Every structure is written in C-alpha cells, then in structure tokens.
Amino acid sequence: KLTLGTRTYDGMETAYRLPELDTIVFLSDGAPVASKVNAWSRIMFITHIFNRYRPIAVYTVEFEASASKLLALRELAARFAGISGKPQN
C-alpha cells in the first residue's frame, strides 16, 4: 500500500533474500518510516548482521536528505563497501 514512506529496512531485508544479488543501490531522502524498523542505528546493526553471513555492497543515492539523514546514508554506504552520492542534474 502506497504511504509515501521510505521503507528502508523492509527494502534491505527483501534485497538480502535475493540469491544472486551482490550490490544494492538504495535511493532515498534518508528518512526511514513506515517500516518494521525505523531507527538508523537499528538498520545499521541489522544490515551488519545480514552482511556477516552474505556480504553485499550498499551504494546510496541521496535525494534532498537533511543533514542528519545525509550522514546516515553516507555511513550506510561506507560501512558496506559502497559509495554515496547525489544525482547529477
């Protein structure tokens, strides 16, 4: 159901279940809402657990993220062998 929320955790959890996946490209404004887990600290921890058993690179693309959310997106990419950036106009 469309709620205009960024289901960060739900998307990451689903991606880790795809057997052939080795890279995630996560596009977001950095505000995890309407998901099973909505705190960045918990999302980072759980993604760390996922990566312990199945390493997957996580790249982030930032769309109008606030300063604190921007830091979370960049940390997510840095922790999991990816890079973070903004779309070019």
PDB file as gemmi writes it, atoms N, CA and C in Angstrom:
CRYST1    1.000    1.000    1.000  90.00  90.00  90.00 P 1                      
ATOM      1  N   LYS A   1       0.853  -1.186   0.000  1.00  0.00           N  
ATOM      2  CA  LYS A   1       0.000   0.000   0.000  1.00  0.00           C  
ATOM      3  C   LYS A   1       0.892   1.241   0.000  1.00  0.00           C  
ATOM      4  N   LEU A   2       0.620   2.174  -0.889  1.00  0.00           N  
ATOM      5  CA  LEU A   2       1.409   3.398  -1.003  1.00  0.00           C  
ATOM      6  C   LEU A   2       1.107   4.332   0.173  1.00  0.00           C  
ATOM      7  N   THR A   3       2.162   4.693   0.919  1.00  0.00           N  
ATOM      8  CA  THR A   3       2.005   5.606   2.053  1.00  0.00           C  
ATOM      9  C   THR A   3       2.960   6.782   1.969  1.00  0.00           C  
ATOM     10  N   LEU A   4       3.778   6.838   0.927  1.00  0.00           N  
ATOM     11  CA  LEU A   4       4.790   7.871   0.730  1.00  0.00           C  
ATOM     12  C   LEU A   4       5.889   7.809   1.784  1.00  0.00           C  
ATOM     13  N   GLY A   5       6.039   6.678   2.451  1.00  0.00           N  
ATOM     14  CA  GLY A   5       7.111   6.478   3.410  1.00  0.00           C  
ATOM     15  C   GLY A   5       8.240   5.687   2.778  1.00  0.00           C  
ATOM     16  N   THR A   6       9.448   5.891   3.285  1.00  0.00           N  
ATOM     17  CA  THR A   6      10.608   5.147   2.805  1.00  0.00           C  
ATOM     18  C   THR A   6      10.793   3.931   3.691  1.00  0.00           C  
ATOM     19  N   ARG A   7      10.471   2.782   3.190  1.00  0.00           N  
ATOM     20  CA  ARG A   7      10.583   1.542   3.955  1.00  0.00           C  
ATOM     21  C   ARG A   7      12.011   1.003   3.853  1.00  0.00           C  
ATOM     22  N   THR A   8      12.934   1.693   4.466  1.00  0.00           N  
ATOM     23  CA  THR A   8      14.351   1.369   4.368  1.00  0.00           C  
ATOM     24  C   THR A   8      14.633  -0.060   4.798  1.00  0.00           C  
ATOM     25  N   TYR A   9      14.248  -0.416   5.994  1.00  0.00           N  
ATOM     26  CA  TYR A   9      14.536  -1.760   6.491  1.00  0.00           C  
ATOM     27  C   TYR A   9      13.867  -2.819   5.633  1.00  0.00           C  
ATOM     28  N   ASP A  10      12.608  -2.640   5.308  1.00  0.00           N  
ATOM     29  CA  ASP A  10      11.885  -3.641   4.526  1.00  0.00           C  
ATOM     30  C   ASP A  10      12.567  -3.881   3.173  1.00  0.00           C  
ATOM     31  N   GLY A  11      13.023  -2.800   2.549  1.00  0.00           N  
ATOM     32  CA  GLY A  11      13.723  -2.930   1.271  1.00  0.00           C  
ATOM     33  C   GLY A  11      15.039  -3.670   1.407  1.00  0.00           C  
ATOM     34  N   MET A  12      15.804  -3.345   2.449  1.00  0.00           N  
ATOM     35  CA  MET A  12      17.084  -4.008   2.677  1.00  0.00           C  
ATOM     36  C   MET A  12      16.870  -5.495   2.977  1.00  0.00           C  
ATOM     37  N   GLU A  13      15.907  -5.792   3.815  1.00  0.00           N  
ATOM     38  CA  GLU A  13      15.624  -7.189   4.161  1.00  0.00           C  
ATOM     39  C   GLU A  13      15.237  -7.984   2.910  1.00  0.00           C  
ATOM     40  N   THR A  14      14.392  -7.418   2.083  1.00  0.00           N  
ATOM     41  CA  THR A  14      13.981  -8.090   0.847  1.00  0.00           C  
ATOM     42  C   THR A  14      15.167  -8.293  -0.088  1.00  0.00           C  
ATOM     43  N   ALA A  15      16.008  -7.287  -0.220  1.00  0.00           N  
ATOM     44  CA  ALA A  15      17.174  -7.388  -1.103  1.00  0.00           C  
ATOM     45  C   ALA A  15      18.104  -8.509  -0.665  1.00  0.00           C  
ATOM     46  N   TYR A  16      18.340  -8.650   0.625  1.00  0.00           N  
ATOM     47  CA  TYR A  16      19.244  -9.685   1.116  1.00  0.00           C  
ATOM     48  C   TYR A  16      18.710 -11.097   0.890  1.00  0.00           C  
ATOM     49  N   ARG A  17      17.451 -11.219   0.596  1.00  0.00           N  
ATOM     50  CA  ARG A  17      16.866 -12.540   0.318  1.00  0.00           C  
ATOM     51  C   ARG A  17      17.009 -12.951  -1.147  1.00  0.00           C  
ATOM     52  N   LEU A  18      17.412 -12.039  -2.015  1.00  0.00           N  
ATOM     53  CA  LEU A  18      17.570 -12.360  -3.432  1.00  0.00           C  
ATOM     54  C   LEU A  18      18.884 -13.112  -3.623  1.00  0.00           C  
ATOM     55  N   PRO A  19      18.857 -14.331  -4.117  1.00  0.00           N  
ATOM     56  CA  PRO A  19      20.042 -15.188  -4.114  1.00  0.00           C  
ATOM     57  C   PRO A  19      21.217 -14.711  -4.969  1.00  0.00           C  
ATOM     58  N   GLU A  20      20.993 -14.053  -6.062  1.00  0.00           N  
ATOM     59  CA  GLU A  20      22.080 -13.659  -6.955  1.00  0.00           C  
ATOM     60  C   GLU A  20      22.605 -12.245  -6.702  1.00  0.00           C  
ATOM     61  N   LEU A  21      22.044 -11.562  -5.736  1.00  0.00           N  
ATOM     62  CA  LEU A  21      22.373 -10.163  -5.500  1.00  0.00           C  
ATOM     63  C   LEU A  21      23.754  -9.986  -4.877  1.00  0.00           C  
ATOM     64  N   ASP A  22      24.551  -9.035  -5.408  1.00  0.00           N  
ATOM     65  CA  ASP A  22      25.829  -8.720  -4.782  1.00  0.00           C  
ATOM     66  C   ASP A  22      25.980  -7.230  -4.505  1.00  0.00           C  
ATOM     67  N   THR A  23      25.009  -6.423  -4.973  1.00  0.00           N  
ATOM     68  CA  THR A  23      25.056  -4.973  -4.796  1.00  0.00           C  
ATOM     69  C   THR A  23      23.646  -4.438  -4.622  1.00  0.00           C  
ATOM     70  N   ILE A  24      23.505  -3.491  -3.700  1.00  0.00           N  
ATOM     71  CA  ILE A  24      22.238  -2.777  -3.514  1.00  0.00           C  
ATOM     72  C   ILE A  24      22.493  -1.315  -3.848  1.00  0.00           C  
ATOM     73  N   VAL A  25      21.611  -0.715  -4.634  1.00  0.00           N  
ATOM     74  CA  VAL A  25      21.635   0.728  -4.876  1.00  0.00           C  
ATOM     75  C   VAL A  25      20.369   1.264  -4.215  1.00  0.00           C  
ATOM     76  N   PHE A  26      20.565   2.004  -3.131  1.00  0.00           N  
ATOM     77  CA  PHE A  26      19.455   2.491  -2.317  1.00  0.00           C  
ATOM     78  C   PHE A  26      19.240   3.971  -2.582  1.00  0.00           C  
ATOM     79  N   LEU A  27      18.086   4.331  -3.144  1.00  0.00           N  
ATOM     80  CA  LEU A  27      17.734   5.718  -3.447  1.00  0.00           C  
ATOM     81  C   LEU A  27      16.769   6.206  -2.379  1.00  0.00           C  
ATOM     82  N   SER A  28      17.106   7.326  -1.717  1.00  0.00           N  
ATOM     83  CA  SER A  28      16.270   7.770  -0.605  1.00  0.00           C  
ATOM     84  C   SER A  28      16.538   9.215  -0.222  1.00  0.00           C  
ATOM     85  N   ASP A  29      15.585   9.777   0.534  1.00  0.00           N  
ATOM     86  CA  ASP A  29      15.811  11.067   1.185  1.00  0.00           C  
ATOM     87  C   ASP A  29      16.381  10.840   2.582  1.00  0.00           C  
ATOM     88  N   GLY A  30      16.582   9.578   2.944  1.00  0.00           N  
ATOM     89  CA  GLY A  30      17.213   9.239   4.212  1.00  0.00           C  
ATOM     90  C   GLY A  30      16.292   9.159   5.398  1.00  0.00           C  
ATOM     91  N   ALA A  31      14.993   9.247   5.188  1.00  0.00           N  
ATOM     92  CA  ALA A  31      14.054   9.212   6.300  1.00  0.00           C  
ATOM     93  C   ALA A  31      13.338   7.861   6.342  1.00  0.00           C  
ATOM     94  N   PRO A  32      13.837   6.912   7.167  1.00  0.00           N  
ATOM     95  CA  PRO A  32      13.195   5.597   7.223  1.00  0.00           C  
ATOM     96  C   PRO A  32      11.895   5.659   8.032  1.00  0.00           C  
ATOM     97  N   VAL A  33      10.780   5.484   7.361  1.00  0.00           N  
ATOM     98  CA  VAL A  33       9.475   5.488   8.024  1.00  0.00           C  
ATOM     99  C   VAL A  33       8.602   4.383   7.448  1.00  0.00           C  
ATOM    100  N   ALA A  34       7.536   4.060   8.148  1.00  0.00           N  
ATOM    101  CA  ALA A  34       6.527   3.094   7.714  1.00  0.00           C  
ATOM    102  C   ALA A  34       7.113   1.708   7.475  1.00  0.00           C  
ATOM    103  N   SER A  35       8.119   1.336   8.262  1.00  0.00           N  
ATOM    104  CA  SER A  35       8.801   0.062   8.087  1.00  0.00           C  
ATOM    105  C   SER A  35       8.778  -0.717   9.394  1.00  0.00           C  
ATOM    106  N   LYS A  36       9.253  -1.950   9.355  1.00  0.00           N  
ATOM    107  CA  LYS A  36       9.347  -2.750  10.579  1.00  0.00           C  
ATOM    108  C   LYS A  36      10.332  -2.126  11.566  1.00  0.00           C  
ATOM    109  N   VAL A  37      11.401  -1.508  11.034  1.00  0.00           N  
ATOM    110  CA  VAL A  37      12.437  -0.854  11.830  1.00  0.00           C  
ATOM    111  C   VAL A  37      12.632   0.546  11.265  1.00  0.00           C  
ATOM    112  N   ASN A  38      12.549   1.580  12.100  1.00  0.00           N  
ATOM    113  CA  ASN A  38      12.626   2.953  11.608  1.00  0.00           C  
ATOM    114  C   ASN A  38      13.784   3.770  12.168  1.00  0.00           C  
ATOM    115  N   ALA A  39      14.623   3.181  13.003  1.00  0.00           N  
ATOM    116  CA  ALA A  39      15.766   3.898  13.577  1.00  0.00           C  
ATOM    117  C   ALA A  39      17.034   3.523  12.812  1.00  0.00           C  
ATOM    118  N   TRP A  40      17.794   4.530  12.386  1.00  0.00           N  
ATOM    119  CA  TRP A  40      19.011   4.263  11.620  1.00  0.00           C  
ATOM    120  C   TRP A  40      19.980   3.380  12.388  1.00  0.00           C  
ATOM    121  N   SER A  41      20.091   3.545  13.703  1.00  0.00           N  
ATOM    122  CA  SER A  41      21.030   2.727  14.475  1.00  0.00           C  
ATOM    123  C   SER A  41      20.670   1.246  14.373  1.00  0.00           C  
ATOM    124  N   ARG A  42      19.396   0.937  14.421  1.00  0.00           N  
ATOM    125  CA  ARG A  42      18.938  -0.462  14.300  1.00  0.00           C  
ATOM    126  C   ARG A  42      19.114  -0.969  12.870  1.00  0.00           C  
ATOM    127  N   ILE A  43      18.842  -0.124  11.890  1.00  0.00           N  
ATOM    128  CA  ILE A  43      19.017  -0.521  10.488  1.00  0.00           C  
ATOM    129  C   ILE A  43      20.485  -0.857  10.226  1.00  0.00           C  
ATOM    130  N   MET A  44      21.401  -0.030  10.745  1.00  0.00           N  
ATOM    131  CA  MET A  44      22.837  -0.289  10.583  1.00  0.00           C  
ATOM    132  C   MET A  44      23.218  -1.620  11.235  1.00  0.00           C  
ATOM    133  N   PHE A  45      22.733  -1.856  12.444  1.00  0.00           N  
ATOM    134  CA  PHE A  45      23.058  -3.077  13.164  1.00  0.00           C  
ATOM    135  C   PHE A  45      22.551  -4.303  12.413  1.00  0.00           C  
ATOM    136  N   ILE A  46      21.314  -4.278  11.992  1.00  0.00           N  
ATOM    137  CA  ILE A  46      20.719  -5.420  11.296  1.00  0.00           C  
ATOM    138  C   ILE A  46      21.409  -5.651   9.949  1.00  0.00           C  
ATOM    139  N   THR A  47      21.741  -4.579   9.237  1.00  0.00           N  
ATOM    140  CA  THR A  47      22.453  -4.722   7.969  1.00  0.00           C  
ATOM    141  C   THR A  47      23.837  -5.329   8.207  1.00  0.00           C  
ATOM    142  N   HIS A  48      24.459  -4.968   9.314  1.00  0.00           N  
ATOM    143  CA  HIS A  48      25.735  -5.580   9.685  1.00  0.00           C  
ATOM    144  C   HIS A  48      25.570  -7.093   9.862  1.00  0.00           C  
ATOM    145  N   ILE A  49      24.515  -7.511  10.524  1.00  0.00           N  
ATOM    146  CA  ILE A  49      24.243  -8.943  10.716  1.00  0.00           C  
ATOM    147  C   ILE A  49      24.005  -9.612   9.368  1.00  0.00           C  
ATOM    148  N   PHE A  50      23.193  -8.996   8.502  1.00  0.00           N  
ATOM    149  CA  PHE A  50      22.962  -9.552   7.161  1.00  0.00           C  
ATOM    150  C   PHE A  50      24.297  -9.728   6.430  1.00  0.00           C  
ATOM    151  N   ASN A  51      25.155  -8.709   6.490  1.00  0.00           N  
ATOM    152  CA  ASN A  51      26.427  -8.721   5.771  1.00  0.00           C  
ATOM    153  C   ASN A  51      27.416  -9.719   6.350  1.00  0.00           C  
ATOM    154  N   ARG A  52      27.277 -10.032   7.590  1.00  0.00           N  
ATOM    155  CA  ARG A  52      28.168 -11.013   8.217  1.00  0.00           C  
ATOM    156  C   ARG A  52      28.024 -12.375   7.529  1.00  0.00           C  
ATOM    157  N   TYR A  53      26.811 -12.710   7.134  1.00  0.00           N  
ATOM    158  CA  TYR A  53      26.539 -14.004   6.526  1.00  0.00           C  
ATOM    159  C   TYR A  53      26.541 -13.967   4.998  1.00  0.00           C  
ATOM    160  N   ARG A  54      26.333 -12.773   4.445  1.00  0.00           N  
ATOM    161  CA  ARG A  54      26.297 -12.640   2.996  1.00  0.00           C  
ATOM    162  C   ARG A  54      26.703 -11.227   2.619  1.00  0.00           C  
ATOM    163  N   PRO A  55      27.990 -10.994   2.361  1.00  0.00           N  
ATOM    164  CA  PRO A  55      28.457  -9.648   2.043  1.00  0.00           C  
ATOM    165  C   PRO A  55      27.838  -9.105   0.753  1.00  0.00           C  
ATOM    166  N   ILE A  56      27.244  -7.946   0.870  1.00  0.00           N  
ATOM    167  CA  ILE A  56      26.641  -7.249  -0.272  1.00  0.00           C  
ATOM    168  C   ILE A  56      27.050  -5.779  -0.164  1.00  0.00           C  
ATOM    169  N   ALA A  57      27.536  -5.208  -1.256  1.00  0.00           N  
ATOM    170  CA  ALA A  57      27.892  -3.789  -1.277  1.00  0.00           C  
ATOM    171  C   ALA A  57      26.611  -2.954  -1.298  1.00  0.00           C  
ATOM    172  N   VAL A  58      26.609  -1.869  -0.530  1.00  0.00           N  
ATOM    173  CA  VAL A  58      25.444  -0.981  -0.477  1.00  0.00           C  
ATOM    174  C   VAL A  58      25.870   0.414  -0.925  1.00  0.00           C  
ATOM    175  N   TYR A  59      25.292   0.875  -2.027  1.00  0.00           N  
ATOM    176  CA  TYR A  59      25.520   2.221  -2.543  1.00  0.00           C  
ATOM    177  C   TYR A  59      24.270   3.037  -2.236  1.00  0.00           C  
ATOM    178  N   THR A  60      24.434   4.308  -1.907  1.00  0.00           N  
ATOM    179  CA  THR A  60      23.270   5.150  -1.643  1.00  0.00           C  
ATOM    180  C   THR A  60      23.254   6.347  -2.583  1.00  0.00           C  
ATOM    181  N   VAL A  61      22.065   6.726  -2.984  1.00  0.00           N  
ATOM    182  CA  VAL A  61      21.853   7.922  -3.792  1.00  0.00           C  
ATOM    183  C   VAL A  61      20.912   8.806  -2.984  1.00  0.00           C  
ATOM    184  N   GLU A  62      21.374  10.013  -2.679  1.00  0.00           N  
ATOM    185  CA  GLU A  62      20.678  10.916  -1.760  1.00  0.00           C  
ATOM    186  C   GLU A  62      19.784  11.889  -2.527  1.00  0.00           C  
ATOM    187  N   PHE A  63      18.528  11.949  -2.140  1.00  0.00           N  
ATOM    188  CA  PHE A  63      17.576  12.880  -2.728  1.00  0.00           C  
ATOM    189  C   PHE A  63      17.063  13.834  -1.654  1.00  0.00           C  
ATOM    190  N   GLU A  64      17.602  15.052  -1.625  1.00  0.00           N  
ATOM    191  CA  GLU A  64      17.151  16.102  -0.705  1.00  0.00           C  
ATOM    192  C   GLU A  64      17.122  15.643   0.755  1.00  0.00           C  
ATOM    193  N   ALA A  65      18.163  14.961   1.191  1.00  0.00           N  
ATOM    194  CA  ALA A  65      18.241  14.485   2.571  1.00  0.00           C  
ATOM    195  C   ALA A  65      18.654  15.619   3.504  1.00  0.00           C  
ATOM    196  N   SER A  66      18.070  15.634   4.700  1.00  0.00           N  
ATOM    197  CA  SER A  66      18.501  16.604   5.717  1.00  0.00           C  
ATOM    198  C   SER A  66      19.915  16.235   6.158  1.00  0.00           C  
ATOM    199  N   ALA A  67      20.557  17.103   6.907  1.00  0.00           N  
ATOM    200  CA  ALA A  67      21.950  16.891   7.314  1.00  0.00           C  
ATOM    201  C   ALA A  67      22.132  15.578   8.081  1.00  0.00           C  
ATOM    202  N   SER A  68      21.264  15.295   9.045  1.00  0.00           N  
ATOM    203  CA  SER A  68      21.414  14.071   9.836  1.00  0.00           C  
ATOM    204  C   SER A  68      21.122  12.825   9.000  1.00  0.00           C  
ATOM    205  N   LYS A  69      20.156  12.912   8.132  1.00  0.00           N  
ATOM    206  CA  LYS A  69      19.820  11.769   7.271  1.00  0.00           C  
ATOM    207  C   LYS A  69      20.911  11.541   6.234  1.00  0.00           C  
ATOM    208  N   LEU A  70      21.505  12.631   5.765  1.00  0.00           N  
ATOM    209  CA  LEU A  70      22.605  12.541   4.813  1.00  0.00           C  
ATOM    210  C   LEU A  70      23.775  11.772   5.433  1.00  0.00           C  
ATOM    211  N   LEU A  71      24.079  12.061   6.685  1.00  0.00           N  
ATOM    212  CA  LEU A  71      25.142  11.343   7.386  1.00  0.00           C  
ATOM    213  C   LEU A  71      24.829   9.850   7.495  1.00  0.00           C  
ATOM    214  N   ALA A  72      23.573   9.520   7.774  1.00  0.00           N  
ATOM    215  CA  ALA A  72      23.183   8.110   7.887  1.00  0.00           C  
ATOM    216  C   ALA A  72      23.339   7.393   6.549  1.00  0.00           C  
ATOM    217  N   LEU A  73      22.923   8.025   5.459  1.00  0.00           N  
ATOM    218  CA  LEU A  73      23.064   7.413   4.137  1.00  0.00           C  
ATOM    219  C   LEU A  73      24.534   7.211   3.785  1.00  0.00           C  
ATOM    220  N   ARG A  74      25.353   8.191   4.085  1.00  0.00           N  
ATOM    221  CA  ARG A  74      26.782   8.073   3.796  1.00  0.00           C  
ATOM    222  C   ARG A  74      27.441   7.000   4.663  1.00  0.00           C  
ATOM    223  N   GLU A  75      27.028   6.903   5.913  1.00  0.00           N  
ATOM    224  CA  GLU A  75      27.572   5.869   6.792  1.00  0.00           C  
ATOM    225  C   GLU A  75      27.171   4.476   6.313  1.00  0.00           C  
ATOM    226  N   LEU A  76      25.922   4.332   5.877  1.00  0.00           N  
ATOM    227  CA  LEU A  76      25.456   3.049   5.358  1.00  0.00           C  
ATOM    228  C   LEU A  76      26.343   2.588   4.203  1.00  0.00           C  
ATOM    229  N   ALA A  77      26.600   3.473   3.264  1.00  0.00           N  
ATOM    230  CA  ALA A  77      27.453   3.123   2.123  1.00  0.00           C  
ATOM    231  C   ALA A  77      28.883   2.834   2.574  1.00  0.00           C  
ATOM    232  N   ALA A  78      29.417   3.650   3.455  1.00  0.00           N  
ATOM    233  CA  ALA A  78      30.806   3.477   3.894  1.00  0.00           C  
ATOM    234  C   ALA A  78      31.012   2.166   4.651  1.00  0.00           C  
ATOM    235  N   ARG A  79      30.055   1.787   5.449  1.00  0.00           N  
ATOM    236  CA  ARG A  79      30.177   0.553   6.233  1.00  0.00           C  
ATOM    237  C   ARG A  79      30.115  -0.700   5.373  1.00  0.00           C  
ATOM    238  N   PHE A  80      29.417  -0.603   4.248  1.00  0.00           N  
ATOM    239  CA  PHE A  80      29.146  -1.801   3.474  1.00  0.00           C  
ATOM    240  C   PHE A  80      29.685  -1.720   2.051  1.00  0.00           C  
ATOM    241  N   ALA A  81      30.945  -1.278   1.952  1.00  0.00           N  
ATOM    242  CA  ALA A  81      31.727  -1.339   0.704  1.00  0.00           C  
ATOM    243  C   ALA A  81      31.121  -0.595  -0.480  1.00  0.00           C  
ATOM    244  N   GLY A  82      30.323   0.424  -0.201  1.00  0.00           N  
ATOM    245  CA  GLY A  82      29.738   1.202  -1.287  1.00  0.00           C  
ATOM    246  C   GLY A  82      30.210   2.634  -1.255  1.00  0.00           C  
ATOM    247  N   ILE A  83      29.575   3.443  -2.055  1.00  0.00           N  
ATOM    248  CA  ILE A  83      29.810   4.886  -2.045  1.00  0.00           C  
ATOM    249  C   ILE A  83      28.455   5.573  -2.003  1.00  0.00           C  
ATOM    250  N   SER A  84      28.474   6.838  -1.682  1.00  0.00           N  
ATOM    251  CA  SER A  84      27.257   7.609  -1.568  1.00  0.00           C  
ATOM    252  C   SER A  84      27.379   8.848  -2.447  1.00  0.00           C  
ATOM    253  N   GLY A  85      26.295   9.260  -3.035  1.00  0.00           N  
ATOM    254  CA  GLY A  85      26.335  10.455  -3.862  1.00  0.00           C  
ATOM    255  C   GLY A  85      24.956  11.004  -4.134  1.00  0.00           C  
ATOM    256  N   LYS A  86      24.955  12.128  -4.827  1.00  0.00           N  
ATOM    257  CA  LYS A  86      23.711  12.792  -5.230  1.00  0.00           C  
ATOM    258  C   LYS A  86      23.553  12.652  -6.735  1.00  0.00           C  
ATOM    259  N   PRO A  87      22.314  12.620  -7.214  1.00  0.00           N  
ATOM    260  CA  PRO A  87      22.116  12.540  -8.661  1.00  0.00           C  
ATOM    261  C   PRO A  87      22.605  13.822  -9.333  1.00  0.00           C  
ATOM    262  N   GLN A  88      23.149  13.691 -10.501  1.00  0.00           N  
ATOM    263  CA  GLN A  88      23.619  14.850 -11.264  1.00  0.00           C  
ATOM    264  C   GLN A  88      22.473  15.406 -12.079  1.00  0.00           C  
ATOM    265  N   ASN A  89      22.382  16.727 -12.157  1.00  0.00           N  
ATOM    266  CA  ASN A  89      21.323  17.372 -12.948  1.00  0.00           C  
ATOM    267  C   ASN A  89      21.664  17.384 -14.401  1.00  0.00           C  
TER     268      ASN A  89                                                      
END                                                                             
